[in-house]
Amino acid sequence: MSTGVAFHFETVGELLKRLGNVPPHRIRMQPAPGTATECDVIALHDRHNRLFELVDGTLVEKTMGLRESMLAAWIVYLLQANLQNSKLGLIAGADGMVRLLGKQVRIPDVSFISWDKLPGRKLPREPIPDLVPDLAVEVLSESNTKAEMERKLKEYFLAGVRLVWLVDPNKQTVEVFTAPDESRVLAEADLLTANGVLPGLMVTVRSIFEDVPGEEEGPPPARPAKSRSRKRGRKK
């Protein structure tokens, strides 16, 4: 297993910029940024059931709300249904860790791995294998930044990923990338395919969102005020 490479940051600003200006609450400070390893990623998952990507030796939490999790699960179902006849490969869910470019650990929300990537059709025994998906799907959450996703796209394609979908729950769109700077945005009525990666896949973008409830509109309900009792002295 790779033990990681130490990175050095002069300032917090430099660290945040390298990570794509992610919210600071997603960055774990122990071990110190720049010194974390894959062992730390695995330990946090095993002990606390929390997912962290390893980016430049820094642990960055992979956050996902209930709606995002449901969307990812539904996409897994849609892709798996398409594979029933073709048997082209395997689908991994939101805790399928992969090592990219020898030092970064990324966790797509959904990924498709063709049998061509698995000699003898056997999975590596490592919890974080050197295994590049053919398709990586990211369901965007509120804490994902544009810079974070741009960096992730570059890593995916440099590593050999052939297709990336960015699924936006708020806009109910899917942006299909064939390169970091080549994409098209599909709306609800459009047909989503994965030509060259998953032949035969044809689903409407609407089908991804229609069975997952939307979020409540407006601010969350206010909590009822706690009643307070006060002792009153007797009037004399």
N, C-alpha and C positions, 0 to 999 in steps of 0.2 A: 504494500500500500504506500502511496505517495505520502510523505510527511509534510509536504508544503514547502514554500519558499518564503523567507522573511522579506517583508516590505517595510520601508521606512517612510514616515510622513513627518514633515516639518511642522505643519499646523493642522488644526481640526478642519479648517477651510479646504486645505489640500486633500484631506481624506474624503470629505463630503463630495468634492468635485470629482475625484476618481471613481466614487461609487455611484455617480449620477445624481447627486443632490437628494438622496433618499432621506426621509425624515429621520432625525437622530435617534428617535425611540426604537428604530429597527436595528440599530447597530449595537452589538454586544461588546462591552468594554473588557470583559474577562473571558479568555485571554486578551491581552492588549491588541488593538488593531494592528495588523501587519504581521502578527506572530501566530495566528491560529492555524490549525492543521485539520486534515480530514478526520483525525481521531476526535477532535472537539465536535465536529459536525455530527458524527455517529453517537458520541456520548450524550449530547443534548437531545437527540432524537430518542435514544433508548431510555434515558432516565426521566425526561420531562415531556416527551412526545411533542417536541417543538421542532419545526423545520427551519434550518439556517442554510443559506447558500454561502459558499466560501469564495470571496472576491478579494483578490490581492491580499491574501492572508487575513482577511477580516470577515467576521461572522455577521451576515446580514439576514435578518429574519424574513422568512417567506410568509407574509400575512395573507389570509384569505377569510372572508366572511362567509356566512351561511349561503347566501345567494350565489356567490362565486363558486363555492364548493359544489352546489347543486348543478350549476351549469357545467362544470368540469365533469361531474359524474354522468350527466346526460350526453355530453360529447363522447365520452368513453363508450357509452351504450350505442350511439349512432355509428361510431367507427367499428365497434366490435360486430354489429349487425352486418355491416358491409363486408367484413372479413370472413363471415361464415362460409361463403362459397369460394372465395379466392384463396384463403389460407396463405396470405403473403407474408405474414409476420405477426408480431405481438403488440398489444397496447399496454402502456403503463399509465398509472394514475398519478395523483398529485404528490406522492412521496417517492417517486422514481428518480433517485439521484444519479447523475452522470458526471464524469470528469471530462472537461473540455480543455484542449490546448495544454494538457499536462499539469495544470495547476489550479484551474477554476472549477468549482463544483456548482453546477446549476441544477434546478429542479423544475422542469416544465410541469404545468398543471396537467397536461396530457401529452403523451408522445407515442409515436408509432415507430417501431424498429423492425425492419425487414429481416427475413431469414438470412439474407446475404451477409448481414453483419454478425451472424452467429454461426461460426463454423461447427458443423455437426449438429446444428440446431440445439445447442446447449448453452444455457445462460452462465455467465461468469459467476463465481462464488463470492466475489467481492461485493460488499454492500454499495460501494461507489466504483463502478467499473469504467474503464476506458471504452465507452460505448456511445457513439454519436447517433442520435435519432435521425430518421429520414424526415419526419414531421414533428415539429414542436408547437404546442399550443399554449398560449399564455392568456389566462382570463384576468383582465385588468381589475385591480382594486383601487380604492381611493388613495392609498399611499404610494402607488406606483407613479414615478415621475417620467416625463418624456425622455430626459437624459439617461435615466436608468434603462429604459426599454431600448433606446438607441444603442447603448453599449451592449446590451444582451443580444440584440439582433446581430451586431457585428461578430460577437463571439460565436454565435450559433453557425453563421455561414462560413466563418473562417475555419471552424472545426469540421465542416462538411455537411451540416444540416441542409436539406434540399428545399424545404418549405416551412414557413412559420405563419401561424395564424395568431393575430391579436384580437381577442374577443372582448368587446366593450359592452358590459351589461347596461350602462346608462344610455348609450346611444343605440343599443341593439344593432350593432354592426359587427362585421368581421373584416379586418384588414388582412389581406393575403399578401405575404412577402415572398418573392422569389429571389431576392437579394436585399441587402440592407437598405438600398436606395431605390428599390423597384417594388411597388405595391399597388394594389387597387382595393378600394373600400366597397364592400358589398352590403347593401341594405336588406331589409326584411324580404322583399319580393325577389331578390336575386338568388341564383342557383350557386351553391358552393360545391366545388369539385376539387380534386387533388390529382389532376392529370400528371402521369409520370411517377407518382408516388403511390397513390391508391386508385388504380384504374377501376372505373365503374362507380365510384362514389359520387352520388348526386343527391344533395339535400338542400332544401331552401334554408336561407338564413333564418327565416321565421320559425322553422321547426326546432331550431336550437333554443329559442327563447320562449316559445308559446306554452310549454309545459312547466316552466319555472315561474312562480309568482313574482310579480314586481314588488318593489319596496313601498312601504306606506309613504304617502306624501305628507309634507309638512314636518315640523319639529316633533321630537318624541314627546309623549304625554308627560305632563309635569307630575312629579311625585306629590302625593297628598301631604299637607303640612302635618307635622306631629303636634298633637295636642299637648299643652302644658298645663299642669295644675299648680296653682299657687295657693299657699295658705294665707288666709286673711285673718288678721287679728280681730277680735271682738271689739265692737264699738262700746265705749264706756259711757 
